[in-house]
Each structure stands twice: as C-alpha cells, then as structure tokens.
Amino acid sequence: MRPAKVVSIVFGVLLVLIGLALVLPGGFLLWLHDTQRDSEGFYNTSNRVLTTEAYALVTPNVDLGSEPWSWSWVPRGETAAVHIRAESTSGVPLFMGIGPTDRVDAYLSGVAYDEVEVDGFAPWRSSVDYRHSAGGAPATAPGQQDFWVATREGTGDQTLEWAVQGGNWTAVIMNADGSARVSTSVSLGARFGGLLYIAIGITAGGVILLGLGVLLIALGARRPRPMVSAAPAMGGTFPPDQTGQAPVMQGAVGPSGPPTTPVTRYPLTFAVDYPDRPLDRLTTFFRFLWIIPIGIIASLVATGTISFHGTGYSFSWAVGGLLFVPVLLMILFRQKYPRWWFDWNLNLTRFLMRVAVYAQLLRDEYPSTDEEQAVHLDMVYPDAQRLSPGLPLIKWFLVIPHWIVLFFLWIAAAVCVVIAWFAILFTGRYPRALFVFVVGVNRWTLRVDAYAILLITDEYPPFSLDA
C-alpha cells in the first residue's frame, strides 16, 4: 500500500472521529430541543421530591463569570433565563429566592440547612444528594430580606423565573414562615437563546467532517485497476499474492533485457492468507465471546509471572512472556543470542499473532497453539557477532517516530475492523483493501518489535505497510 493511501486512511479516520465527536453532542442538543422544551422555551428536568428536617434547602454557589475558569460562556440577560418550579408537599406556604452567595451565606450563618447537589436532577440520577450544615432557626423569615434578586412565595405550584446575570449566586427554598421541615417537589429549567442554531451548526459540521473522512478512507482503501504488463515473457499479468500485495520479483528480466537488482526482505516477514470463501457470520458476530478462552491462554503465556501471597510467604512462578532483558544482556556482554531463546520468542509471537488475527476478524479459524494455519510469520535467526552490543540500549528511543505513526495507524485499523465486522455480517467477505491495510499495520508493528524488542536485527524498520 502506497504512503499516500496510508495517509489518506489515517486522516480519514481522524476526520471521522472528530465528526462523531461533533455529531453526537449536536444530535443530543437537537433531541433536547425537540423533546424537552416547553412552550416558553425552557428545557426542564423531571420533578424531584426534596425533604429536610432543617430550615432551608440551598444550591451550591453558581459562579457566572467572576473567575476566568467559571461559566463565563453562559449567555446573559434576555437570551438566557432559569426557572425553579416548586410545590409544597406539606401544605405549608413556600418561599423561593435567588440571591448573591455572600449575602445568602450571611443570612444562613448559624442556621441548619441542607445543600442540594444540582446534578441530582440529571435524568440518569435516581436520587439527590444532600450536605448538611448544623445550626438553629433563622432570626427572621426569608421574605423580610432585601438582597434577593428574584423571589416567589405562596402555596400550590409556584414558578420563580430569573434572567441570568454575572456574579456568584445561590438559590434557596424555605418555608415562608422560616419554620423547619421543608418538603417540596421541585423541577429546574433553563432557556438559552440560539441553542437550536448552535446545535444545527455543530451537527452540520460533524456530518461534513464525517463525509470527508469516509471519502478519504474510501479513496485510500480503493484498489487500483489492474494494469496489463508486457514484461513477462509468457504474457499476462502478475497476480497479487494472498495478502493482496504484488509479488516481489527477484532477478526478473526487465524491458531492456538485464535482470533487475534483487529485493532484500526485512529479517521479519508477516502475511495472512486472504480467505477464499465466505467467513462465518455467527462466529464473527460473537467474536468478542468466542475469543475469551484462547485469549485467557494467550494472556497466561505472555504475561511473565503469576504471584501468590499469603501470611508469611510469597511465591512467584515464571510462566512466559517475550524474552527481552535476558537477550539484551547477552548481546551486550557476550554477543550471543541463544537459539532456544530465539525459538521461544518466534513461536510465542506466532501464537499471539494467530490470536490477534482472529480478534481482528481477518480469519475465522479458531487460533491454534502450535499450527501455522493461515498466519505466516517468520524471522531470520541473527548472527549475534554482527549485532551492535550497545545499540539495544537505545533502540526504544530510536523507534519513537514509529510509535507515533503507529498510534494513528492503529486507530485507523480499529475503525477498519468495525467496518469489516458489518461487511462480513452482510456479505460474508472482509473487504480486501481493508484486509491489506490491517495486515500491513500488523506487519509494521512486528518489524518495529523485531528491531526494538526481539532484537533480531540492527536494520532500522521501514516506514511501510508493504511486505
């Protein structure tokens, strides 16, 4: 796969992710506008019954613009308003008021009250949390105070509406006579001017980015039309191999006659046979369950140690894992790479890749612990005398550019696997272009591992998905 196609797929996936990040909240705001908005333009919460044995129910301080990190983005004045709807459930007339936080705190100093967590009104919350402050009764009834910017008092269903202003504010609900045991059914509402246009803009922008992202992914994943070549002596074209890659011609006869320069392969090769039959839809649909048994075995083999701790003793059992530190030390001090260490790393990597291929839906044969199946991974046993003794100490640093690129490539690969999941369920086939891309990302990762972790070569891995 050409670098331009890789870049196209990576940027396409990034645009899809950004588009989804815009479409989801934009769609939520549109749903909110369509279903939760009343005739006066307020978006309302459901009712919550609030009860306290104290003298008041108060909200936490709401900071609207007094600090740089506060809610300075909230609209002000006529474009934004909040209201509190409350009804006494005890028959005692209620008082509702909104006032400056410092004045409210001064009025309630020494008074017993409960602070109500406002997020308890969220639809996903089933109850409201309180924070109690001990004290006695207020000196005067709340309606006698002159610092309130909005008040409402009476029996029955009462609505307090307030045009939002900058500052620090606290809302209070009390019995109108200042007595204890406040019980009320409350709902909150807010109105934001222009919210519909904001929602439409966010959603439209997300849809545009999604469209561009899908287009880039399609362009990157599109297979080029086969080109008829006159180079082969017998005529015809070179068919792609089973991984979707064109075969590497070594010593082929070019148009002018002399053989071309042989291509030297990287010391690690990886390929997966493209399925020549429809993939199993049932196991594909339940792959996240089917993979659990072999995934447990793979994790036990690959995780290194299992530890048991008890009273007065500790026992650890080394059960597996890739050999990295021992190989590094042997190369550093003895310039040796024991053959059986190499064989262990090779066969463990083969097994883990069979599991990975199954997880990525590339094949539907259940991963074998020892058979090669359709996953072909090979490594060249290194001549440790030719390896640089000190280079393994800094290889992790040298491959940082690879890890940065692979981070985005694996995001793209994950999206391709999701797309392939749907494609297999509907058609039984893994789209070949996506197949080649996902296999290529695995191949790129394995080459970096061969260089920096398995330490089988000092040849810097190429920035390429190709075989």
C-alpha positions as CSV (number, residue, x, y, z in Angstrom):
1,M,0.0,0.0,0.0
2,R,1.4,3.3,-1.0
3,P,2.2,6.0,1.6
4,A,-0.3,8.4,0.1
5,K,-3.1,5.8,0.6
6,V,-1.9,5.2,4.2
7,V,-2.0,9.0,4.9
8,S,-5.5,9.2,3.3
9,I,-6.9,6.4,5.5
10,V,-5.3,7.9,8.7
11,F,-6.6,11.4,8.1
12,G,-9.9,10.0,7.0
13,V,-10.2,8.1,10.3
14,L,-9.2,11.3,12.3
15,L,-11.9,13.2,10.5
16,V,-14.5,10.5,11.2
17,L,-13.6,10.6,14.9
18,I,-13.8,14.4,15.0
19,G,-17.1,14.3,13.1
20,L,-18.5,11.8,15.5
21,A,-17.4,13.9,18.4
22,L,-19.5,16.8,16.9
23,V,-22.5,14.8,15.6
24,L,-23.2,13.1,18.9
25,P,-23.5,16.2,21.1
26,G,-25.1,18.1,18.3
27,G,-27.7,15.4,17.9
28,F,-28.3,15.3,21.6
29,L,-28.9,19.1,21.6
30,L,-31.4,18.7,18.7
31,W,-33.2,15.9,20.6
32,L,-33.2,18.1,23.7
33,H,-34.7,21.0,21.7
34,D,-37.4,18.7,20.2
35,T,-38.5,16.7,23.2
36,Q,-37.6,18.6,26.4
37,R,-38.6,22.2,25.5
38,D,-41.8,23.7,26.8
39,S,-44.0,26.3,25.2
40,E,-41.9,29.1,26.9
41,G,-38.7,27.8,25.5
42,F,-37.4,26.2,28.8
43,Y,-35.6,22.9,28.9
44,N,-36.8,21.2,32.1
45,T,-35.7,18.4,34.4
46,S,-38.1,15.9,35.9
47,N,-39.5,16.6,39.3
48,R,-37.6,15.6,42.4
49,V,-39.1,15.5,45.9
50,L,-36.8,17.3,48.4
51,T,-37.2,16.9,52.1
52,T,-35.2,18.1,55.0
53,E,-35.7,18.4,58.8
54,A,-33.7,21.6,58.7
55,Y,-34.8,25.1,57.9
56,A,-33.7,25.5,54.3
57,L,-32.7,23.8,51.0
58,V,-29.9,25.6,49.2
59,T,-27.9,25.1,46.0
60,P,-24.1,25.3,45.8
61,N,-22.6,28.6,44.7
62,V,-23.0,29.1,41.0
63,D,-20.2,31.3,39.6
64,L,-21.3,33.0,36.4
65,G,-18.2,34.9,35.2
66,S,-16.5,36.2,38.3
67,E,-13.4,33.9,37.6
68,P,-11.7,33.1,34.3
69,W,-12.5,29.4,34.7
70,S,-16.1,29.9,35.7
71,W,-19.2,29.7,33.5
72,S,-18.4,32.8,31.6
73,W,-19.7,31.2,28.4
74,V,-23.3,31.1,29.7
75,P,-25.5,33.8,27.9
76,R,-26.8,36.7,29.9
77,G,-29.9,38.9,30.1
78,E,-32.8,38.3,27.7
79,T,-31.2,35.5,25.8
80,A,-30.9,33.3,28.9
81,A,-33.0,32.6,31.9
82,V,-33.6,29.9,34.5
83,H,-36.7,29.0,36.5
84,I,-37.5,26.9,39.5
85,R,-40.9,25.2,39.8
86,A,-41.8,24.0,43.3
87,E,-44.9,22.9,45.1
88,S,-45.1,22.3,48.9
89,T,-45.9,18.7,49.7
90,S,-46.7,19.5,53.4
91,G,-49.3,22.3,52.8
92,V,-47.0,25.0,54.3
93,P,-46.5,28.0,52.0
94,L,-43.1,28.0,50.3
95,F,-40.5,30.8,49.7
96,M,-38.1,30.6,46.8
97,G,-35.3,33.1,46.3
98,I,-32.1,33.7,44.4
99,G,-29.5,36.0,45.9
100,P,-25.8,36.8,45.9
101,T,-23.9,34.0,47.6
102,D,-22.2,36.1,50.2
103,R,-25.5,37.7,51.3
104,V,-27.2,34.3,51.4
105,D,-24.3,32.8,53.4
106,A,-24.6,35.7,55.9
107,Y,-28.3,35.2,56.3
108,L,-27.9,31.4,56.9
109,S,-24.9,31.7,59.1
110,G,-25.7,29.6,62.2
111,V,-28.9,28.2,60.6
112,A,-29.4,24.5,60.0
113,Y,-29.8,23.8,56.3
114,D,-29.1,21.1,53.6
115,E,-27.2,21.9,50.4
116,V,-28.6,20.1,47.4
117,E,-26.3,18.7,44.7
118,V,-27.8,20.1,41.5
119,D,-26.5,17.2,39.4
120,G,-29.0,15.0,41.2
121,F,-31.6,16.4,38.8
122,A,-29.9,14.8,35.8
123,P,-32.1,12.1,34.1
124,W,-29.6,9.4,34.8
125,R,-29.7,10.0,38.6
126,S,-32.3,8.3,40.7
127,S,-31.8,10.4,43.8
128,V,-30.5,13.7,45.1
129,D,-27.5,14.0,47.5
130,Y,-27.5,16.4,50.4
131,R,-24.8,18.0,52.5
132,H,-26.0,19.0,56.0
133,S,-24.9,22.1,57.9
134,A,-25.8,22.1,61.6
135,G,-27.4,25.1,63.3
136,G,-30.6,26.6,64.7
137,A,-33.5,28.6,63.3
138,P,-33.2,31.8,61.2
139,A,-33.6,35.1,63.0
140,T,-36.2,36.4,60.5
141,A,-38.4,35.0,57.8
142,P,-36.7,34.8,54.3
143,G,-39.2,37.2,52.7
144,Q,-38.1,40.0,55.0
145,Q,-34.6,40.1,53.5
146,D,-33.9,42.8,50.8
147,F,-31.0,41.1,49.0
148,W,-32.9,38.7,46.8
149,V,-32.8,39.4,43.0
150,A,-35.8,37.2,42.4
151,T,-38.4,35.7,44.8
152,R,-41.6,33.7,44.8
153,E,-43.8,32.9,47.7
154,G,-47.2,31.1,48.2
155,T,-49.0,27.8,48.2
156,G,-49.6,25.5,45.3
157,D,-47.4,25.3,42.2
158,Q,-45.0,28.3,42.2
159,T,-42.6,29.3,39.5
160,L,-39.6,31.5,40.0
161,E,-38.0,32.9,36.8
162,W,-34.7,34.8,36.7
163,A,-32.8,36.4,33.8
164,V,-29.2,35.2,34.1
165,Q,-26.7,37.8,35.3
166,G,-23.0,37.7,36.0
167,G,-21.8,37.0,39.6
168,N,-22.0,34.4,42.3
169,W,-25.5,33.2,43.1
170,T,-27.3,30.8,45.4
171,A,-30.9,29.6,45.2
172,V,-32.9,29.0,48.5
173,I,-36.2,27.2,49.2
174,M,-37.7,27.6,52.7
175,N,-41.0,27.6,54.4
176,A,-42.3,31.1,54.1
177,D,-42.5,31.5,57.9
178,G,-39.0,30.2,58.4
179,S,-40.0,27.0,60.1
180,A,-38.3,23.7,60.0
181,R,-39.2,20.5,58.0
182,V,-39.2,21.8,54.4
183,S,-40.8,19.4,51.9
184,T,-41.3,20.2,48.2
185,S,-41.5,18.8,44.7
186,V,-39.0,20.7,42.5
187,S,-38.0,20.9,38.9
188,L,-35.4,23.1,37.2
189,G,-35.5,24.7,33.8
190,A,-33.2,26.8,31.6
191,R,-33.6,28.8,28.4
192,F,-30.7,29.6,26.1
193,G,-31.2,31.8,23.1
194,G,-29.8,30.5,19.9
195,L,-29.3,26.9,21.2
196,L,-31.1,25.5,18.1
197,Y,-28.7,27.3,15.8
198,I,-25.7,26.1,17.7
199,A,-27.0,22.5,17.6
200,I,-27.6,22.7,13.9
201,G,-24.1,24.2,13.3
202,I,-22.4,21.5,15.4
203,T,-24.3,18.7,13.8
204,A,-23.8,20.0,10.2
205,G,-20.1,20.5,10.8
206,G,-19.9,16.9,12.2
207,V,-21.7,15.5,9.2
208,I,-19.4,17.3,6.8
209,L,-16.3,16.0,8.5
210,L,-17.8,12.5,8.6
211,G,-18.4,12.7,4.9
212,L,-14.9,13.9,4.2
213,G,-13.5,11.2,6.4
214,V,-15.4,8.4,4.7
215,L,-14.4,9.8,1.4
216,L,-10.7,9.8,2.3
217,I,-11.0,6.2,3.8
218,A,-12.7,5.1,0.6
219,L,-10.0,6.7,-1.6
220,G,-7.2,5.2,0.5
221,A,-8.8,1.8,0.6
222,R,-9.7,1.7,-3.1
223,R,-7.9,-0.9,-5.1
224,P,-6.1,0.3,-8.2
225,R,-7.3,-1.1,-11.5
226,P,-5.1,-4.0,-12.7
227,M,-2.6,-2.9,-15.3
228,V,-1.6,-5.2,-18.1
229,S,2.1,-5.7,-18.2
230,A,4.1,-6.8,-21.2
231,A,7.2,-7.6,-19.1
232,P,6.5,-11.3,-18.6
233,A,7.9,-13.4,-21.4
234,M,4.8,-15.6,-21.5
235,G,2.4,-12.6,-21.4
236,G,-0.4,-11.8,-19.0
237,T,-0.2,-10.0,-15.6
238,F,1.4,-10.7,-12.3
239,P,-1.4,-11.7,-9.9
240,P,-1.3,-10.4,-6.4
241,D,-0.4,-12.8,-3.6
242,Q,-2.8,-13.9,-0.9
243,T,-2.2,-10.9,1.2
244,G,-3.2,-8.6,-1.6
245,Q,0.4,-7.5,-2.3
246,A,2.1,-7.8,-5.6
247,P,4.8,-10.4,-5.6
248,V,8.4,-9.3,-5.2
249,M,10.3,-10.1,-8.4
250,Q,13.9,-11.1,-7.8
251,G,16.2,-11.2,-10.8
252,A,13.3,-10.6,-13.2
253,V,14.0,-9.7,-16.8
254,G,13.3,-6.0,-17.5
255,P,12.3,-4.4,-20.8
256,S,15.9,-3.9,-21.8
257,G,17.0,-7.5,-21.0
258,P,19.3,-7.4,-18.0
259,P,18.0,-8.8,-14.7
260,T,16.8,-6.2,-12.1
261,T,18.5,-5.9,-8.7
262,P,17.2,-8.5,-6.2
263,V,15.0,-7.1,-3.4
264,T,16.3,-7.7,0.1
265,R,13.5,-8.5,2.5
266,Y,13.4,-7.4,6.1
267,P,14.5,-10.0,8.7
268,L,10.9,-10.4,9.7
269,T,8.1,-11.3,7.3
270,F,4.4,-11.5,8.0
271,A,1.4,-12.4,5.8
272,V,-2.1,-13.6,6.3
273,D,-3.9,-15.6,3.6
274,Y,-7.0,-13.8,2.3
275,P,-10.0,-16.0,2.9
276,D,-11.0,-17.8,-0.3
277,R,-14.5,-18.5,1.0
278,P,-17.3,-16.6,2.9
279,L,-16.4,-16.0,6.5
280,D,-18.6,-17.5,9.2
281,R,-21.2,-14.8,10.2
282,L,-22.1,-16.4,13.5
283,T,-18.6,-16.6,14.9
284,T,-17.9,-13.1,13.6
285,F,-20.9,-11.7,15.3
286,F,-20.0,-13.3,18.6
287,R,-16.2,-12.9,18.2
288,F,-15.8,-11.0,21.4
289,L,-17.2,-14.1,23.3
290,W,-15.6,-16.8,21.1
291,I,-12.1,-15.3,21.7
292,I,-12.3,-15.4,25.5
293,P,-10.9,-19.0,26.1
294,I,-7.9,-18.6,23.8
295,G,-7.4,-15.0,25.0
296,I,-7.0,-16.3,28.5
297,I,-4.4,-18.8,27.4
298,A,-2.6,-16.2,25.4
299,S,-2.5,-13.8,28.4
300,L,-1.2,-16.6,30.7
301,V,1.6,-17.5,28.3
302,A,2.5,-13.8,27.6
303,T,2.3,-12.1,30.9
304,G,5.5,-13.2,32.6
305,T,4.7,-14.2,36.2
306,I,1.9,-15.3,38.4
307,S,2.4,-14.4,42.1
308,F,0.7,-15.9,45.2
309,H,1.0,-14.0,48.5
310,G,0.0,-15.3,51.9
311,T,0.7,-14.8,55.6
312,G,4.4,-15.0,55.9
313,Y,5.2,-16.3,52.4
314,S,5.4,-15.1,48.8
315,F,5.7,-17.4,45.8
316,S,6.1,-16.3,42.1
317,W,6.0,-18.7,39.1
318,A,7.5,-17.5,35.8
319,V,5.1,-18.7,33.1
320,G,6.1,-16.9,30.0
321,G,6.5,-13.6,28.2
322,L,8.8,-12.5,25.4
323,L,12.5,-12.6,26.4
324,F,13.8,-9.1,26.2
325,V,16.1,-8.2,29.1
326,P,18.0,-11.5,29.1
327,V,18.6,-11.2,25.3
328,L,19.7,-7.6,25.7
329,L,22.2,-8.6,28.4
330,M,23.5,-11.5,26.4
331,I,24.1,-9.3,23.4
332,L,25.6,-6.5,25.4
333,F,28.1,-8.6,27.4
334,R,28.6,-11.9,25.4
335,Q,27.3,-11.0,21.9
336,K,25.3,-14.2,21.9
337,Y,21.6,-14.8,21.1
338,P,20.8,-18.4,22.4
339,R,18.9,-20.3,19.7
340,W,16.3,-21.7,22.1
341,W,15.5,-18.1,23.3
342,F,15.0,-17.1,19.7
343,D,12.8,-20.1,19.0
344,W,10.7,-19.3,22.1
345,N,10.2,-15.7,21.0
346,L,9.4,-16.7,17.5
347,N,6.8,-19.3,18.4
348,L,5.2,-17.2,21.1
349,T,4.9,-14.3,18.7
350,R,3.4,-16.6,16.1
351,F,0.8,-17.8,18.6
352,L,-0.1,-14.3,19.7
353,M,-0.4,-13.1,16.1
354,R,-2.8,-16.0,15.4
355,V,-4.9,-14.8,18.3
356,A,-4.6,-11.2,17.1
357,V,-5.7,-12.1,13.5
358,Y,-8.7,-13.9,14.9
359,A,-9.6,-10.9,17.0
360,Q,-9.3,-8.6,14.0
361,L,-11.7,-10.8,12.0
362,L,-9.1,-11.5,9.3
363,R,-9.7,-15.2,9.6
364,D,-12.4,-17.3,11.2
365,E,-10.4,-20.5,12.1
366,Y,-10.0,-20.8,15.8
367,P,-6.4,-20.0,16.7
368,S,-4.1,-23.0,17.2
369,T,-1.5,-23.0,19.9
370,D,1.1,-24.7,17.6
371,E,-0.1,-25.0,14.0
372,E,0.7,-22.3,11.5
373,Q,-2.8,-22.1,9.9
374,A,-3.2,-19.1,7.6
375,V,-0.9,-16.8,9.5
376,H,2.7,-16.8,8.2
377,L,5.3,-15.2,10.4
378,D,9.0,-15.8,10.1
379,M,12.2,-14.3,11.5
380,V,15.8,-14.7,10.4
381,Y,18.0,-16.1,13.2
382,P,20.6,-13.4,13.8
383,D,24.3,-13.7,13.8
384,A,24.8,-12.1,17.3
385,Q,28.5,-11.3,16.4
386,R,27.3,-8.9,13.8
387,L,24.8,-7.1,16.1
388,S,25.9,-3.9,17.8
389,P,26.4,-4.6,21.5
390,G,25.3,-1.2,22.7
391,L,22.5,-0.4,20.2
392,P,19.8,-2.4,22.0
393,L,20.1,0.1,24.9
394,I,18.8,3.0,22.8
395,K,16.6,1.2,20.2
396,W,13.5,2.1,22.3
397,F,14.3,5.7,21.7
398,L,15.1,5.4,18.0
399,V,11.7,3.9,17.2
400,I,9.7,6.7,18.9
401,P,8.8,8.1,15.4
402,H,7.4,4.7,14.5
403,W,5.3,4.5,17.7
404,I,3.8,7.9,16.9
405,V,2.8,6.9,13.4
406,L,1.5,3.5,14.6
407,F,-0.7,5.2,17.2
408,F,-2.7,6.8,14.4
409,L,-2.5,3.7,12.2
410,W,-4.0,1.5,14.9
411,I,-6.8,3.9,15.4
412,A,-7.5,3.6,11.6
413,A,-7.1,-0.2,11.8
414,A,-9.7,-0.4,14.6
415,V,-12.2,1.6,12.5
416,C,-11.4,-0.7,9.6
417,V,-12.2,-3.8,11.8
418,V,-15.5,-2.3,12.8
419,I,-16.4,-1.6,9.2
420,A,-15.3,-5.2,8.2
421,W,-17.5,-6.6,11.0
422,F,-20.6,-5.1,9.4
423,A,-19.3,-6.1,5.9
424,I,-18.9,-9.8,6.9
425,L,-22.3,-9.9,8.6
426,F,-24.0,-8.7,5.4
427,T,-21.7,-10.1,2.6
428,G,-19.6,-12.8,4.3
429,R,-16.4,-11.1,3.0
430,Y,-13.7,-9.0,4.5
431,P,-13.2,-6.0,2.1
432,R,-9.8,-6.8,0.5
433,A,-8.5,-3.3,0.7
434,L,-9.2,-3.1,4.5
435,F,-7.7,-6.6,4.9
436,V,-4.5,-5.5,3.2
437,F,-4.4,-2.3,5.4
438,V,-5.0,-4.1,8.7
439,V,-2.4,-6.8,7.9
440,G,0.0,-4.1,6.9
441,V,-0.4,-2.3,10.2
442,N,0.4,-5.6,12.0
443,R,3.4,-6.1,9.8
444,W,4.7,-2.6,10.5
445,T,4.3,-3.2,14.2
446,L,6.0,-6.6,14.1
447,R,9.0,-5.1,12.3
448,V,9.4,-2.4,15.0
449,D,9.1,-5.2,17.6
450,A,11.8,-7.2,15.8
451,Y,14.1,-4.2,15.9
452,A,13.5,-2.8,19.4
453,I,12.1,-5.7,21.5
454,L,13.0,-9.0,19.9
455,L,16.4,-7.6,19.0
456,I,17.0,-9.9,16.0
457,T,18.3,-7.1,13.7
458,D,20.1,-3.8,13.7
459,E,18.4,-2.8,10.4
460,Y,16.1,0.1,11.1
461,P,12.5,-0.8,10.2
462,P,11.0,0.8,7.1
463,F,8.0,3.2,7.3
464,S,5.9,0.9,5.2
465,L,2.9,-1.4,5.3
466,D,4.1,-3.4,2.4
467,A,5.6,-6.9,2.5
